Amino acid sequence: MTENEWLAERFESHRAHLRAVAYRMLGSLTEADDAVQEAWLKLSRGDADEVRNLGGWLTTVVGRVCLDMLRSRSARREEYPERLPDPVIVPEDGSHPEQQALIADSVGLALLVVLDTLDPAERLAFVLHDMFALPFDEIAPIVDRTPAAARQLASRARRRIQGSPTVPDGDVTRQREVVDAFFAAARDGNFAALVNVLDPDVVLRVEATALPAGASRLAHGAEAVAGQALTFRQSGQGGQPVPVLVNGVAGRLILRDGRPQTLFAFTVVNDLIAAINIISDPERLAELAY
């Protein structure tokens, strides 16, 4: 085995971890892969013999790359401000283990939506410390702050996240029952039944190339979201609703002629739907669906 092959083998042993870090940082599968590739290039061009803790070194490199990518993202957000993070879509049988590794520890789509609202430095401090247990004295140089300031960044991020419905119920079977009740009520046009399955403070977000008449991209509250659900119920007509896991929780993928058309991602908390994220862009879903 050549030295480069040996180095590549060591890097590959860390790839899944690095991709998980980058996905939480960026909410984009393509950009996460780009960040991991950039880390490999930095490693292969440097002096690997000087690296004592390869896993820690690579994690900080990926963190720096992701931080730069987040800081340069503002222009794209202005062009497409309602864009939701990339969902990880897998069959309900739990296959596709390489995708499942990305969403360990309940990294739901709702959490990624909230992470998108954070300052890049706050997001990095929270992700690396709270999700991957990196100490603040290692995070501080990445964000050009003191360890105490890095701790404050993570604390501010934590307060934002704790105020949002980001942690779903752990029972996927029960989640599925709640989601089934939602679709049954929408299909029947039963407004009262829809309200009963929604949290009073539920939030609906829609990413779509076009919206049905009377629909909006953002709605708050059970009655407003129930009204939007009745407007969107046409999304499921003429298509095949397929149960899927979206970032590890119950969801629905609408297929037409075997092609993904609309994705419904839910966050179920205390047996009520606290958040719904809808992606209705066939081209994007074709790239993301399993």
C-alpha positions in Angstrom: 0.0 0.0 0.0 1.4 3.4 -1.0 1.4 6.3 1.4 -1.4 8.0 -0.5 -3.5 4.9 -0.4 -2.9 4.6 3.3 -3.9 8.2 3.9 -7.0 7.8 1.7 -8.0 4.7 3.7 -7.7 6.6 7.0 -9.7 9.5 5.5 -12.5 7.1 4.4 -12.9 5.8 7.9 -13.9 9.4 8.9 -16.0 10.2 5.9 -19.5 9.3 7.3 -18.8 11.4 10.4 -17.5 14.4 8.4 -20.5 14.2 6.1 -22.9 14.2 9.1 -21.1 17.3 10.5 -21.3 19.1 7.2 -25.0 18.2 6.6 -25.9 19.7 10.0 -23.9 22.8 9.3 -25.2 23.3 5.8 -28.5 21.5 5.4 -27.5 20.7 1.9 -26.4 17.2 0.8 -24.4 18.4 -2.3 -22.7 21.2 -0.3 -21.9 18.7 2.5 -20.2 16.4 0.0 -18.3 19.4 -1.4 -17.1 20.3 2.1 -15.9 16.8 2.8 -14.0 16.7 -0.5 -12.4 20.0 0.4 -11.2 18.5 3.6 -9.6 15.6 1.7 -7.8 18.0 -0.6 -6.4 19.9 2.4 -5.3 16.7 4.0 -3.7 15.2 0.9 -1.8 18.4 0.1 -0.6 18.9 3.6 1.8 17.0 6.0 -0.4 14.4 7.5 2.4 13.1 9.7 2.1 16.3 11.8 -1.6 15.6 12.6 -1.9 13.8 15.9 -5.7 13.5 16.1 -6.9 13.0 12.5 -10.6 12.8 13.3 -10.5 16.0 15.3 -8.4 17.8 12.7 -10.7 16.9 9.9 -13.7 17.9 11.9 -12.3 21.4 12.5 -11.3 21.6 8.8 -14.8 20.7 7.7 -16.2 23.3 10.2 -14.1 26.0 8.7 -15.1 25.1 5.2 -18.8 25.0 6.1 -18.5 28.4 8.0 -17.1 30.0 4.8 -19.8 28.4 2.7 -22.5 29.7 5.1 -21.1 33.2 5.0 -21.2 33.2 1.2 -24.7 31.9 1.0 -26.6 35.2 1.5 -26.8 36.0 -2.2 -28.5 32.7 -3.0 -30.9 33.1 -0.1 -32.0 36.4 -1.6 -32.8 34.7 -4.9 -34.7 31.8 -3.3 -35.5 32.8 0.3 -38.1 30.1 0.9 -35.8 27.2 0.1 -35.9 24.5 2.7 -32.9 22.3 3.8 -32.4 19.1 1.9 -34.4 16.3 3.4 -33.0 12.8 3.8 -35.8 10.6 2.4 -35.7 6.8 3.0 -38.2 4.0 2.7 -40.1 3.2 6.0 -38.3 -0.1 6.1 -35.2 1.8 7.2 -33.0 0.7 4.3 -30.3 3.0 2.8 -28.1 2.9 6.0 -25.7 5.4 4.5 -28.5 7.9 4.5 -29.6 6.9 8.0 -26.1 7.8 9.3 -26.7 11.4 8.3 -29.7 11.8 10.6 -28.7 10.0 13.8 -29.7 11.7 17.0 -33.0 13.0 15.6 -31.7 15.6 13.2 -35.1 16.4 11.8 -35.9 18.7 9.0 -37.6 21.1 11.5 -34.3 21.4 13.4 -32.4 22.2 10.2 -35.0 24.9 9.4 -34.2 26.6 12.7 -30.5 26.1 12.3 -30.8 28.0 9.0 -32.0 31.1 10.9 -28.8 31.2 13.1 -25.8 33.3 12.5 -23.1 31.1 10.9 -20.8 31.3 13.9 -23.7 30.4 16.2 -24.6 27.5 14.1 -21.0 26.2 14.0 -20.6 26.5 17.8 -23.9 24.7 18.4 -23.4 22.0 15.9 -19.8 21.2 16.9 -20.3 21.4 20.6 -23.9 20.2 21.2 -24.1 17.6 18.5 -20.5 16.4 18.3 -19.0 17.3 21.7 -16.1 19.3 20.4 -14.7 21.4 23.3 -15.0 25.2 23.0 -11.2 25.6 23.1 -11.1 23.8 19.8 -14.2 25.7 18.4 -12.9 29.1 19.3 -10.1 29.4 16.7 -12.5 28.4 13.9 -14.7 31.4 14.7 -11.9 33.7 15.8 -13.3 34.1 19.3 -12.2 33.2 22.8 -13.5 29.9 24.3 -15.9 31.9 26.5 -17.2 33.8 23.5 -17.7 30.5 21.6 -19.6 29.2 24.6 -21.9 32.2 24.4 -22.5 31.6 20.7 -23.7 28.1 21.4 -25.8 29.3 24.3 -27.6 31.8 22.1 -28.2 29.2 19.4 -29.5 26.8 22.1 -32.1 29.3 23.3 -33.4 29.8 19.8 -33.7 26.1 19.2 -35.3 25.3 22.5 -38.1 27.8 21.7 -39.0 25.9 18.5 -40.7 22.5 17.9 -37.6 20.6 16.7 -37.7 17.4 18.7 -40.3 14.9 17.5 -42.0 12.2 19.4 -39.8 9.1 19.4 -42.5 6.5 18.4 -42.5 6.4 14.6 -45.6 4.2 14.6 -47.6 6.8 16.6 -46.2 9.5 14.3 -47.5 7.6 11.3 -51.0 7.3 12.9 -51.1 11.1 13.4 -50.0 11.7 9.8 -52.6 9.3 8.6 -55.2 11.2 10.5 -54.1 14.4 8.9 -54.3 13.1 5.4 -57.7 11.4 6.0 -59.1 14.7 7.3 -57.6 16.7 4.4 -58.9 14.1 1.9 -62.4 14.3 3.4 -62.3 18.1 3.6 -62.9 17.9 7.4 -61.7 21.2 8.8 -62.5 20.4 12.4 -60.7 17.0 12.3 -57.6 18.8 10.8 -57.6 21.4 13.6 -57.8 18.5 16.2 -54.7 16.9 14.9 -52.7 20.1 14.8 -50.8 21.8 17.6 -52.3 25.3 18.3 -49.0 26.9 17.4 -48.2 24.7 14.3 -46.1 26.2 11.6 -46.5 25.3 7.9 -43.7 26.2 5.4 -43.9 25.5 1.7 -41.2 25.5 -0.9 -42.8 25.3 -4.4 -42.1 26.5 -7.9 -45.8 27.4 -8.0 -48.6 27.6 -5.4 -52.3 26.8 -5.8 -54.6 29.8 -5.8 -55.2 31.0 -2.2 -52.2 29.2 -0.8 -49.3 30.9 1.0 -45.7 29.8 1.7 -45.9 30.3 5.5 -48.8 29.8 7.9 -49.0 29.9 11.7 -51.7 28.4 14.0 -54.0 25.4 13.7 -56.9 27.1 11.9 -54.7 28.8 9.3 -52.7 25.6 8.6 -55.9 23.6 8.4 -57.2 26.1 5.8 -53.9 25.7 3.9 -54.1 21.9 4.1 -57.5 22.0 2.4 -56.1 24.2 -0.3 -53.2 21.9 -0.8 -55.2 18.6 -0.7 -55.2 18.6 -4.5 -51.5 17.8 -4.2 -52.4 14.2 -3.3 -55.2 13.7 -5.9 -54.1 11.8 -9.0 -50.9 10.8 -7.3 -49.8 7.9 -5.1 -49.0 8.9 -1.5 -46.1 6.7 -0.3 -45.2 6.5 3.4 -41.5 7.5 3.9 -39.2 8.5 6.6 -38.1 12.1 6.3 -35.0 12.7 8.4 -36.1 9.8 10.5 -39.7 10.8 11.1 -43.0 9.9 9.4 -43.7 11.7 6.1 -45.4 11.3 2.7 -44.0 11.4 -0.8 -46.5 12.0 -3.5 -45.7 10.1 -6.7 -47.2 10.7 -10.2 -46.3 8.2 -12.8 -43.7 6.9 -10.5 -42.0 10.2 -10.1 -41.8 12.3 -6.9 -43.9 15.4 -7.0 -44.5 16.6 -3.5 -42.9 15.8 -0.1 -44.7 16.3 3.2 -42.3 16.4 6.2 -44.0 16.4 9.7 -42.8 17.1 13.2 -45.2 15.4 15.7 -44.9 16.5 19.3 -47.1 15.1 22.1 -49.3 13.4 19.4 -50.0 16.7 17.6 -48.4 18.0 14.4 -46.2 21.0 15.4 -44.6 21.6 12.1 -45.2 20.8 8.4 -42.6 21.4 5.7 -43.7 20.9 2.1 -41.4 20.6 -0.9 -43.2 20.7 -4.2 -40.5 20.9 -6.8 -40.3 17.7 -8.9 -36.8 18.4 -10.2 -35.4 18.9 -6.8 -37.2 15.9 -5.4 -35.9 13.7 -8.2 -32.4 14.4 -7.0 -33.2 13.8 -3.4 -35.6 10.8 -3.3 -34.2 7.3 -2.9 
